[in-house]
Amino acid sequence: MENGSSEKVSFSHHRIHIDIAIDAPLEVVWSVLTDTANYDNWAAFLVGIKGEIKDRSRVTVSFQLDASKEKLTTLDHTITVVDGSEFY
């Protein structure tokens, strides 16, 4: 089962929250989510994340919202990480 929500933070920024039940051990799920080099293999619009997934690190996230266009949307962001559980 999947539950999600979207919150408009500013004119060009939305915060997306989603809960998905995955039938796998937490360690396996965490290793996939933190393997940013392979995001483009499974995330439809997320081209990549550059930077370390660790608390208070700076990352650059690139999105391609429309696959028919070459335009990338890039966001620099300082992340919060609860190790082994979540990052945002």
Buried (B, 14 or more C-beta within 10 A) or exposed (E): EEEEEEEEEEEEEEEEEEEEEEEEEEEEBBEEEBEBEEBBEEEEEBBBBEBEBEEEBEBEBBBBEEEEEEEEEEEEBEBEBEEEEEBE
